[in-house]
Amino acid sequence: MTKRNIKQSKNKTRKKLALLRVRAALIPHAGEKYAGDAREAAFKKMAKRPKYIIYLATVHRPASSDVVYLLRKDKGFHLPKTVTFEHIPYDEHSFKWVEPELMRRFPSTKIIAFGPNKYSPTLKNWIVGFMRQHKNCVLLATTDLIHYGERFGNSSYLTYPQQLSKERKERKLIEALTFSPISPDRIAKIANEDKHLMCGPLTVVLFARIIRSLQYTGKVVDYYDSHGVSFDNKLNRYVIDMDGVDSFVSYVSIVYGKGIRQTTVSPFDIVQAIGAVKSAITGRLKGKANVVELPSWSPFNKTGQGVFVGTSINGKTNCSYGRYEDGEKTTAKKIVEAALDCPRDAAQRWRKPYDVDNLDKYDYKVELLDPKSEWKRYPGREAISKFKMDGHHGMFLRLRNGGGATYLPVVARENQDWTKEEYMRHLTQKAGGRGDEWKNGTVEIYRTRSYTWEPHSQRLVSS
């Protein structure tokens, strides 16, 4: 076997193991047009062909009797005789709307669907035992979060901007759902204190008890609302509408398994951060500044690394602004603060001010710098031998007179005709020097990871 084949084999194994780690998910149940993408974000993290699916539906019209509704039961499931199971007397949409997707996505999988009307420790223990016995079984539970607007009888429940107000109200619940170890009692308390937060709290608490028994941990893989779905540009699902919103339903998808961590940065977290960049720029242009923040459960609230944000249109940059690691502010705060500087940067430095009517046409970028602890520091005279102009490394130069400046990797990438000496001369001039003072200064070399949302392709591109 060649080295390339060995590497490909290892990559396939890692992917397979990653899929097997995801054993459960909390998903929304709204129609496919609205919440289908959120569900798919969870489904694609799972094994492609699980043998069994256990589904916990939300009962929207609960009866007073102490029963567990049985919405579907394929062959292969042997239920405990000590639990009373009844067929639900109506079509419960929290399963019926999702069932076709399950059958299409997992055509050979056997499904059993419950609608818990009251907490049943026997059912909980049966599900835990089944999950432990069958490693190829997936557990799904469902809830939709805040239903807001006049048609839901709570038009005064949220304040402007409503989507940020919604996120602030839901953050404690999502934190509890991703906290390790998960606390069913805390989730029940949060749900009891605010009846608007979600439908089916009984189902969610049962799910949390199962997750705790299995010692699984969770991570958010998608989070948006029905208003965001109305836009052609998918990035807008993660952007706060500064014109205000009078009605929507909120959705979250969270996956669970052994060793899964909310603090791991995923493509979803990147897109959400880029959405915050666009929100901040839009808010500033519309005179609604400082009303943007990433959710408290975002991994970027657990890191402090430096970041640059930027925008471009038709291949031409019109903003690149950042914040370095300072040991105080989180990366989440740096992202928003840098984005708030973009309108001024675009107008004054780049002389390409934003057209507020064409904000959907811009590329939006977030570039994450390596944590400062990983930067390599050298005397200036060693810069030529130590620096790689490969488009993946950046440099921070500090002159003896205190002046400093940085070039992100994109500078080397876009100026391949420069020699290293020319690169250093330009960077020195940016730092306030004449051209050769870098030799007596110090340099710090770092890598960055750059992510750009391209509106024409509707996808996230990394470099």
C-alpha positions in Angstrom: 0.0 0.0 0.0 1.4 3.4 -1.0 1.8 6.3 1.5 -1.0 8.1 -0.2 -3.3 5.1 0.1 -2.4 4.7 3.8 -3.2 8.4 4.4 -6.5 8.0 2.6 -7.3 4.9 4.6 -6.6 6.7 7.9 -8.7 9.6 6.9 -11.6 7.3 6.1 -11.2 5.6 9.4 -11.2 8.9 11.3 -14.4 9.9 9.5 -16.0 6.6 10.3 -15.1 6.9 14.0 -16.4 10.4 14.1 -19.7 9.3 12.6 -20.0 6.5 15.1 -19.4 8.9 18.0 -22.6 10.7 17.2 -25.3 8.6 18.8 -28.1 11.0 19.5 -29.5 14.4 18.5 -32.0 17.0 19.5 -33.6 18.3 16.4 -36.5 20.7 15.4 -39.7 19.3 13.9 -41.1 22.2 11.7 -41.7 21.5 8.1 -38.8 20.6 5.8 -38.9 24.0 4.1 -38.1 25.6 7.4 -36.2 23.2 9.6 -35.1 20.6 7.1 -31.6 22.0 6.8 -31.2 22.1 10.6 -32.1 18.4 10.8 -29.8 17.5 7.9 -26.9 19.2 9.8 -27.5 16.6 12.5 -28.2 13.7 10.2 -25.0 14.1 8.2 -23.0 13.7 11.4 -24.4 10.3 12.0 -23.6 6.9 10.6 -25.2 6.6 7.1 -27.0 3.4 7.9 -27.9 3.0 11.5 -29.9 -0.2 12.1 -32.3 1.4 14.6 -33.7 4.9 15.3 -35.6 5.7 18.6 -37.6 8.9 18.2 -39.0 11.0 21.0 -41.7 13.2 19.7 -43.3 16.3 21.3 -46.9 15.7 22.3 -48.7 19.0 21.4 -52.1 17.8 22.7 -51.4 15.8 25.8 -54.2 13.8 27.5 -54.6 13.6 31.2 -53.9 9.8 31.4 -50.5 8.5 32.4 -49.5 6.8 29.1 -46.8 6.8 26.5 -48.1 7.2 23.0 -46.7 4.9 20.4 -46.5 6.7 17.0 -44.6 4.0 15.1 -43.1 0.6 15.8 -41.2 -1.4 13.2 -40.3 -5.0 13.8 -37.3 -5.7 16.0 -38.3 -3.7 19.1 -39.5 -5.5 22.2 -41.1 -3.1 24.6 -41.3 -3.3 28.4 -44.6 -4.7 29.5 -44.7 -2.5 32.6 -45.3 0.6 30.5 -48.8 1.4 29.1 -48.5 2.2 25.4 -51.4 3.7 23.4 -51.8 4.8 19.8 -52.1 8.6 19.7 -55.6 9.7 18.6 -54.4 12.3 16.1 -51.5 12.9 13.7 -48.7 14.3 15.8 -46.8 16.6 13.5 -43.6 16.5 15.6 -43.1 13.1 14.1 -45.3 13.1 11.0 -43.5 16.1 9.5 -40.1 14.4 10.1 -40.9 10.8 9.3 -40.6 11.2 5.5 -37.1 12.7 5.8 -36.1 9.8 8.1 -37.3 7.2 5.6 -35.6 9.0 2.8 -32.3 9.6 4.6 -32.2 6.1 6.4 -34.3 3.9 4.1 -33.3 0.5 5.7 -33.4 1.7 9.3 -36.0 0.3 11.7 -37.9 3.1 13.6 -39.8 3.3 16.8 -41.4 6.6 17.8 -42.7 7.5 21.2 -44.8 10.5 22.4 -44.2 10.7 26.2 -47.2 12.1 28.0 -45.6 11.8 31.4 -42.1 11.0 32.5 -41.6 7.2 32.7 -38.4 6.0 34.4 -39.1 2.5 32.9 -39.1 3.8 29.4 -36.0 5.8 30.1 -34.2 2.7 31.4 -35.4 0.7 28.4 -34.0 3.3 26.0 -30.7 3.5 27.8 -30.4 -0.3 27.8 -31.3 -0.5 24.1 -28.7 2.1 23.2 -26.0 0.3 25.2 -26.8 -3.0 23.6 -27.1 -1.8 20.1 -24.2 0.4 19.1 -25.8 1.0 15.7 -28.9 2.7 17.2 -29.5 6.4 17.1 -31.7 8.4 19.5 -33.6 11.4 18.3 -35.7 13.9 20.3 -37.4 16.9 19.0 -38.4 20.4 20.1 -38.9 23.8 18.4 -37.7 26.8 20.5 -39.4 30.2 20.8 -42.5 30.8 18.8 -42.8 34.6 18.5 -45.4 36.9 17.2 -49.0 38.0 17.2 -50.2 34.6 15.9 -48.6 33.0 19.0 -50.1 35.5 21.4 -46.8 37.0 22.6 -45.9 39.9 20.3 -44.5 41.8 23.3 -42.3 38.9 24.5 -39.2 40.1 22.6 -37.6 43.5 22.2 -35.7 45.0 19.3 -33.7 43.6 17.6 -36.0 40.6 18.1 -33.6 37.9 16.8 -30.9 39.0 19.3 -33.5 39.2 22.1 -34.6 35.6 21.2 -31.0 34.4 21.3 -30.5 36.0 24.7 -33.6 34.3 26.1 -32.6 30.9 24.7 -28.9 30.9 25.6 -29.4 29.5 29.2 -31.3 26.6 27.7 -28.8 25.9 25.0 -25.9 26.2 27.5 -27.7 23.6 29.7 -28.2 21.3 26.7 -24.5 21.4 25.9 -23.1 21.6 29.4 -21.0 18.6 30.5 -22.4 16.7 32.3 -25.9 17.6 31.2 -28.3 18.4 34.0 -31.9 17.4 33.4 -33.1 19.2 36.5 -31.5 22.5 35.4 -33.2 22.1 32.0 -36.6 21.4 33.6 -36.1 24.5 35.9 -35.3 26.7 32.9 -38.3 25.5 30.9 -40.6 25.9 33.9 -39.4 29.5 34.4 -40.3 30.5 30.8 -43.1 28.7 29.1 -42.3 30.4 25.8 -38.8 28.8 25.4 -39.8 25.5 23.8 -42.5 23.1 23.1 -42.3 19.6 24.6 -40.2 20.3 27.7 -41.2 16.8 29.0 -39.6 15.2 25.9 -36.5 17.3 26.2 -36.0 16.5 29.9 -36.6 12.7 29.2 -34.0 13.0 26.5 -31.6 14.8 28.8 -31.9 12.0 31.4 -31.1 9.4 28.8 -28.1 11.5 27.6 -26.8 11.8 31.2 -27.1 8.0 31.8 -25.2 7.3 28.6 -22.6 9.9 29.6 -22.9 11.7 26.2 -21.9 15.3 25.6 -23.4 17.6 23.0 -22.6 20.3 20.4 -24.7 22.7 18.5 -24.5 22.0 14.7 -27.1 24.5 13.5 -29.2 27.4 14.9 -31.5 29.8 13.1 -35.1 30.8 12.8 -37.9 30.7 10.2 -37.4 34.4 9.3 -33.9 33.6 8.1 -35.2 30.9 5.8 -37.0 33.5 3.8 -33.8 34.8 2.3 -32.1 33.5 -0.8 -28.7 34.1 0.7 -28.2 31.4 3.4 -25.8 33.5 5.3 -28.8 35.7 6.3 -30.0 32.8 8.5 -27.3 33.9 10.9 -27.6 37.6 10.5 -29.8 39.9 12.7 -32.4 41.7 10.6 -31.9 45.3 11.7 -35.3 46.2 10.2 -37.0 44.2 12.9 -39.0 41.0 12.7 -42.6 40.5 13.9 -42.9 36.7 13.7 -40.7 33.6 13.6 -40.0 30.2 15.1 -36.5 29.3 16.4 -34.7 26.1 15.7 -31.6 24.4 17.1 -29.9 21.1 16.2 -27.5 19.5 18.8 -25.6 16.2 18.4 -24.5 14.0 21.2 -22.0 11.2 21.8 -18.9 10.2 23.8 -16.2 12.9 23.6 -18.2 15.5 21.7 -17.4 19.0 22.9 -19.3 22.3 22.4 -15.9 24.1 22.5 -14.7 22.5 19.3 -14.9 25.1 16.4 -16.9 23.7 13.5 -17.9 25.1 10.1 -21.2 26.1 11.6 -19.4 28.2 14.3 -17.5 29.9 11.5 -20.6 30.7 9.5 -22.3 32.0 12.6 -19.3 34.3 13.3 -19.4 35.5 9.7 -23.1 36.2 10.2 -22.2 38.4 13.2 -19.7 40.3 11.0 -22.4 41.1 8.5 -24.8 41.9 11.3 -22.3 44.4 12.8 -21.6 46.1 9.5 -25.3 46.3 8.7 -26.1 47.7 12.1 -23.4 50.3 11.9 -24.6 51.4 8.4 -28.2 51.7 9.6 -27.3 53.5 12.8 -28.0 50.5 15.0 -24.5 49.9 16.2 -23.5 47.8 19.3 -26.5 45.5 19.1 -24.5 42.4 18.0 -23.0 39.6 19.9 -22.2 35.9 19.4 -24.2 33.5 21.7 -22.6 32.8 25.0 -22.3 29.2 24.1 -20.2 29.9 20.9 -16.7 28.4 21.1 -15.4 31.8 20.3 -16.4 32.9 23.8 -14.0 30.4 25.2 -10.9 31.5 23.2 -8.9 34.7 23.1 -6.9 34.4 19.9 -6.6 37.3 17.5 -8.8 37.7 14.5 -9.1 39.8 11.4 -12.4 40.3 9.6 -12.9 41.6 6.1 -15.1 42.1 3.1 -14.6 42.2 -0.7 -16.7 42.6 -3.8 -15.8 41.6 -7.3 -12.5 40.3 -6.0 -11.5 43.7 -4.5 -11.0 44.1 -0.8 -12.8 47.0 0.9 -12.2 46.2 4.5 -9.6 44.3 6.5 -9.6 45.0 10.2 -8.6 43.1 13.3 -7.8 42.7 16.9 -4.8 41.0 18.4 -4.8 38.6 21.4 -4.7 40.8 24.5 -5.3 38.3 27.3 -8.6 40.0 28.2 -11.3 40.0 25.5 -12.7 36.9 24.0 -12.4 36.1 20.3 -16.1 36.6 20.0 -15.8 40.2 21.2 -12.9 40.8 18.9 -14.9 39.6 15.9 -17.8 42.0 16.6 -15.5 44.9 17.5 -13.4 44.5 14.4 -16.5 44.3 12.2 -17.9 47.5 13.7 -14.8 49.2 12.4 -15.3 48.0 8.8 -17.6 50.8 7.5 -15.0 53.4 8.6 -12.1 51.3 7.2 -13.9 50.8 3.9 -14.7 54.5 3.5 -11.4 56.0 4.7 -8.5 53.6 4.1 -9.8 51.6 1.1 -12.0 54.4 -0.3 -14.6 51.9 -1.2 -17.6 52.6 1.1 -20.3 50.0 1.4 -23.5 50.2 -0.6 -26.1 49.4 2.0 -28.5 48.1 -0.7 -26.0 45.6 -2.0 -24.7 44.0 1.2 -25.8 40.5 0.0 -23.2 40.8 -2.8 -20.1 41.1 -0.6 -17.8 38.3 0.4 -17.4 38.2 4.2 -14.3 36.8 5.8 -13.1 35.8 9.2 -9.3 35.0 9.6 -8.3 33.4 12.9 -4.7 33.9 14.1 -2.9 31.1 15.9 -3.0 31.5 19.7 -0.1 33.8 20.6 1.5 31.0 22.6 2.2 29.2 19.3 3.8 32.2 17.6 7.5 31.8 16.8 9.7 34.8 17.8 13.1 35.6 16.2 15.5 38.5 15.9 14.7 40.6 12.9 17.9 39.7 11.1 16.7 36.0 11.0 13.4 37.0 9.3 14.6 36.1 5.8 15.7 32.6 6.7 12.7 31.8 9.0 9.8 33.2 7.1 7.9 31.2 4.4 6.2 33.3 1.8 3.7 30.4 1.1 0.5 32.3 1.7 -0.1 30.5 4.9 2.1 32.5 7.3 1.9 36.0 8.6 4.4 38.2 10.4 4.3 40.8 13.2 7.2 43.2 13.2 8.2 45.3 16.2 10.8 48.0 15.5 13.3 49.3 18.1 11.5 52.6 18.3 8.3 50.8 19.4 6.5 50.9 16.0 4.8 47.7 14.9 2.8 46.3 12.1 1.6 42.9 10.7 1.0 41.4 7.3 -1.5 38.6 7.2 -0.8 35.6 5.0 -2.9 37.1 2.2 -0.2 39.7 1.6 2.4 37.1 0.7 -0.3 35.2 -1.3 -1.2 38.3 -3.4 2.4 39.5 -3.9 4.2 36.5 -5.2 6.5 38.7 -7.2 8.0 40.2 -4.0 11.3 38.9 -2.7 11.5 38.4 1.0 13.6 41.6 1.3 10.9 43.5 -0.5 8.3 42.0 1.8 10.3 43.1 4.9 10.8 46.6 3.5 7.1 47.1 2.9 6.2 45.8 6.3 8.8 48.1 7.9 7.3 51.1 6.2 3.9 50.0 7.4 5.4 50.0 10.9 6.6 53.6 10.5 10.2 52.9 9.5 12.1 53.8 6.3 12.7 50.3 5.0 15.6 48.4 6.6 15.0 48.9 10.4 13.6 45.4 10.5 17.1 44.0 10.8 17.4 45.4 14.3 13.8 44.6 15.4 12.0 41.4 16.3 9.6 39.4 14.3 6.9 36.9 15.3 5.7 34.4 12.7 2.3 32.8 12.9 -0.2 30.9 10.8 -3.8 31.8 10.2 -7.0 30.0 9.1 -9.1 32.1 6.7 -12.8 31.5 6.0 -14.8 33.3 3.4 -18.6 33.2 2.7 -19.0 33.5 -1.0 -22.6 34.7 -1.9 -22.4 33.6 -5.6 -21.7 30.0 -4.6 -23.5 30.0 -1.3 -20.7 28.3 0.5 -17.9 28.7 3.0 -14.4 28.6 1.5 -11.4 28.0 3.7 -7.7 28.6 3.0 
